[in-house]
Amino acid sequence: MQNLATKFENLTIQSDFIFKKVMSRKRICIHLLEELLQIKIADINYLEAEKSLEPEFVSRGIRLDIIVADDKNTHYNLEMQVKNTKNPDTKNYVLPKRTRYYQALMDIDLLQKNQEYDLLPPTYIIFICVFDFFAKGNYVYTFKKRCLEDLELELPDEATTMILNTKGTHGSISKDIKSFYDYVNNHVINSDFTRQIDDEISYLKLDSKVRREFMLLEARLLDERREAKAEGLAEGKAKEKTATAKRLLSMGLSVEDIAKATSLSIEQVEAIKAE
């Protein structure tokens, strides 16, 4: 518990937990979107903070940090990305296809049964990255679908993906977005906007309910990791027993002897033999 208390005190805007809490304040979230997109937003509606989207039992569910709709029915998903994660099996970076998956599930959730496709609202998937995924130095990388045969021809599906690079060095961004980047990177407070964010984080850390919520969340995540590890170990042992049974079968041992040697049931060994 002491370690968790220390961890809570050291949380910054880079933490998913704190980022979600800070962006749950309308004035901060609206200002960030207005400065980033250079638009005016009268109001936003929080559809659900850290919304879990699981369209099918066999699909991979995701948790969205912040998803909001503005007064013009444009939908925004804001995510903080601290690690440039690779798939350990393929060695490929997961960020590009993660944005694709987020967009797909977001669209599924926005279109009700029997509604026409043109009723899908404009969407923005915005990933705030503390690394330069494309290594080009841009402050912002904005993606829309374009025709390869005519790059001036844009597919008007109103879906936009933005990869923000807080380590960027060039491009056109507002002073407040640049100050936000400085705050994310180094906790530098050099604008009224970042002062508001820092004050909000200070208030959050004084709130006993927020502290308790963090403790419970961390405990739940720890339990999930332990369960996943236990399941992984059990799966590994099962595969090992199956491999051993196959080797013993190839050596001509009886089903009964193999069952005793591997602790598998006779039915399991017979099933392996029948494969």
C-alpha positions in Angstrom: 0.0 0.0 0.0 2.9 2.4 0.8 4.3 1.7 -2.7 1.0 2.5 -4.2 0.7 5.7 -2.2 4.1 6.8 -3.4 3.2 5.9 -7.0 0.0 8.0 -6.7 2.0 11.1 -5.4 4.4 10.8 -8.4 1.7 10.5 -11.1 2.0 13.0 -13.9 -0.1 14.0 -17.0 1.6 11.1 -18.8 -0.3 8.6 -16.6 -3.5 7.3 -18.2 -5.3 7.7 -14.9 -4.3 11.4 -14.4 -4.8 12.2 -18.1 -8.3 10.9 -18.0 -9.1 12.8 -14.9 -7.7 16.1 -16.2 -9.4 15.8 -19.6 -12.7 15.1 -17.8 -12.6 18.8 -16.9 -14.6 20.5 -19.8 -12.7 23.7 -19.8 -9.3 21.9 -20.2 -10.5 19.4 -22.8 -12.3 22.0 -24.9 -9.4 24.3 -24.9 -7.0 21.5 -25.9 -9.2 20.6 -28.9 -9.8 24.2 -29.9 -6.1 25.0 -29.9 -5.1 21.8 -31.6 -7.7 22.0 -34.4 -8.1 25.9 -34.5 -11.8 25.7 -34.1 -14.4 27.0 -31.7 -16.4 24.5 -29.5 -19.4 25.7 -27.6 -19.7 22.6 -25.5 -18.8 18.9 -25.3 -20.6 15.9 -24.0 -18.7 13.1 -22.3 -20.0 9.9 -23.8 -18.0 7.9 -21.3 -14.5 8.2 -19.9 -12.4 5.2 -20.5 -15.2 3.6 -22.4 -14.9 -0.1 -23.0 -15.9 -1.2 -26.5 -16.4 -5.0 -27.0 -18.7 -5.6 -30.0 -18.2 -9.4 -30.0 -17.1 -12.0 -27.5 -14.3 -13.1 -29.8 -13.1 -9.6 -30.6 -10.4 -7.7 -28.7 -12.0 -5.1 -26.4 -10.4 -1.7 -26.0 -10.6 1.0 -23.4 -10.8 4.5 -24.7 -9.3 7.2 -22.4 -11.6 10.0 -23.3 -14.4 10.1 -25.9 -16.4 13.2 -26.3 -18.9 14.8 -28.8 -19.0 18.5 -29.4 -22.0 20.8 -30.2 -21.7 20.0 -33.9 -21.7 16.2 -33.2 -18.1 15.7 -34.1 -16.7 12.9 -32.0 -13.2 12.9 -30.5 -11.1 10.1 -28.9 -8.1 11.4 -26.9 -5.4 8.9 -25.9 -2.1 9.4 -24.1 0.7 7.1 -25.4 3.9 6.8 -23.4 5.4 3.7 -24.9 6.1 2.9 -28.6 5.1 -0.7 -28.2 6.2 -3.6 -30.4 4.5 -6.9 -30.8 7.1 -9.3 -29.3 6.2 -12.0 -31.9 6.2 -10.0 -35.1 8.6 -7.2 -33.9 6.2 -4.7 -35.6 5.1 -1.5 -33.9 1.5 -1.6 -32.9 0.5 2.1 -33.0 -0.6 2.3 -36.7 -3.0 -0.6 -36.6 -4.1 0.3 -33.1 -5.4 3.6 -34.5 -7.2 1.7 -37.2 -8.8 -0.7 -34.7 -9.9 2.2 -32.5 -11.5 4.0 -35.4 -13.3 0.8 -36.5 -14.8 0.1 -33.0 -15.6 3.8 -32.5 -17.6 3.8 -35.8 -19.4 0.6 -34.9 -20.5 2.1 -31.6 -21.7 5.3 -33.3 -24.0 3.7 -35.9 -27.2 2.2 -34.6 -29.0 -0.7 -36.1 -30.7 0.1 -39.5 -29.2 3.6 -39.6 -27.7 4.8 -42.9 -24.0 5.0 -43.2 -24.1 8.8 -44.0 -25.3 9.3 -40.4 -21.8 8.5 -39.1 -20.5 11.7 -37.5 -17.1 13.2 -38.1 -14.5 11.6 -35.9 -11.0 12.4 -34.7 -8.7 9.8 -33.2 -6.0 11.7 -31.4 -2.9 10.0 -29.9 -0.7 12.2 -27.8 2.7 10.5 -28.0 5.8 11.3 -26.0 7.9 9.9 -28.8 8.3 10.7 -32.5 6.8 7.6 -34.2 7.7 8.7 -37.7 11.1 10.3 -36.8 10.4 13.4 -38.9 10.3 16.0 -36.2 6.8 17.2 -36.8 4.7 18.5 -33.9 1.6 16.9 -35.5 1.0 14.1 -38.1 -2.5 14.3 -39.5 -3.9 11.5 -41.6 -6.9 11.4 -44.0 -7.6 9.0 -46.9 -6.3 10.2 -50.2 -6.4 8.7 -53.8 -2.9 7.4 -54.8 -3.7 8.3 -58.4 -4.6 11.9 -57.5 -3.3 13.0 -54.1 -5.5 16.1 -54.2 -8.5 13.8 -54.1 -9.6 13.1 -50.6 -12.1 10.4 -49.5 -14.8 12.5 -47.7 -15.5 9.9 -44.9 -14.8 12.6 -42.3 -12.5 10.3 -40.3 -9.2 11.9 -39.1 -6.3 10.4 -37.2 -3.8 12.7 -35.5 -0.5 11.5 -34.0 0.8 14.3 -31.8 4.5 14.3 -31.2 5.4 16.1 -27.9 9.1 15.8 -28.9 8.5 17.6 -32.2 10.7 20.5 -33.4 8.8 22.0 -36.3 5.4 22.6 -37.8 2.5 24.9 -37.0 1.0 24.7 -33.6 -0.4 27.3 -31.2 1.5 28.6 -28.2 -0.8 26.7 -25.8 -0.3 23.4 -27.6 3.5 24.0 -27.5 3.2 24.8 -23.8 1.2 21.6 -23.3 3.9 19.6 -25.0 6.5 21.2 -22.7 4.4 20.3 -19.7 3.9 16.7 -20.8 7.6 16.3 -21.5 9.2 18.1 -18.6 6.5 19.4 -16.3 7.3 22.9 -17.4 4.6 25.5 -16.6 4.9 28.4 -19.0 1.3 29.3 -19.8 -2.0 29.9 -18.1 -3.2 26.7 -19.8 -0.5 24.5 -18.2 -1.0 26.2 -14.9 -4.7 25.2 -15.0 -3.6 21.6 -15.8 -1.1 21.5 -13.0 -3.5 23.0 -10.5 -6.1 20.4 -11.5 -3.5 17.6 -10.9 -2.7 19.1 -7.5 -6.4 19.1 -6.5 -6.8 15.5 -7.7 -3.9 14.4 -5.5 -5.6 15.9 -2.5 -8.9 14.2 -3.1 -9.1 11.0 -1.0 -11.8 9.6 -3.3 -9.4 9.9 -6.3 -6.6 8.3 -4.3 -8.9 5.4 -3.3 -10.0 5.0 -6.9 -6.4 4.8 -8.0 -5.6 2.2 -5.4 -8.5 0.0 -6.4 -7.7 0.3 -10.1 -4.0 -0.7 -9.5 -5.1 -3.6 -7.3 -7.5 -4.8 -10.0 -4.8 -4.5 -12.7 -2.4 -6.4 -10.5 -4.9 -9.2 -10.1 -5.5 -9.3 -13.9 -1.7 -9.5 -14.5 -1.4 -12.3 -12.0 -4.3 -14.2 -13.5 -2.9 -13.8 -17.0 0.5 -15.1 -15.8 -1.1 -18.1 -14.1 -3.1 -18.8 -17.3 0.0 -18.5 -19.4 1.9 -20.9 -17.1 -1.0 -23.4 -17.2 -1.2 -23.2 -21.0 2.5 -23.7 -21.2 2.4 -26.8 -19.0 -0.5 -28.2 -21.0 1.4 -27.8 -24.3 4.5 -29.4 -22.7 2.4 -32.4 -21.6 0.9 -32.7 -25.1 4.4 -32.6 -26.7 5.7 -35.2 -24.3 2.7 -37.5 -25.1 3.3 -37.2 -28.8 7.0 -38.1 -28.4 6.1 -41.1 -26.2 3.4 -42.2 -28.7 6.0 -42.1 -31.5 8.2 -44.4 -29.4 5.4 -46.9 -29.2 4.4 -46.6 -25.6 0.9 -47.6 -24.6 -1.8 -45.0 -23.9 -2.0 -46.2 -20.3 1.7 -45.7 -19.7 1.7 -42.3 -21.3 -1.2 -41.2 -19.2 0.7 -42.2 -16.1 3.9 -40.5 -17.2 2.3 -37.2 -18.2 -0.6 -37.0 -15.7 -3.0 -36.7 -18.6 -6.2 -38.7 -18.7 -6.5 -41.8 -20.9 -9.1 -39.9 -22.9 -6.8 -37.0 -23.5 -3.9 -39.3 -24.6 -6.3 -41.1 -27.0 -7.4 -37.7 -28.4 -3.8 -36.8 -29.0 -3.2 -40.1 -30.7 -6.2 -39.7 -32.9 -4.9 -36.3 -34.2 
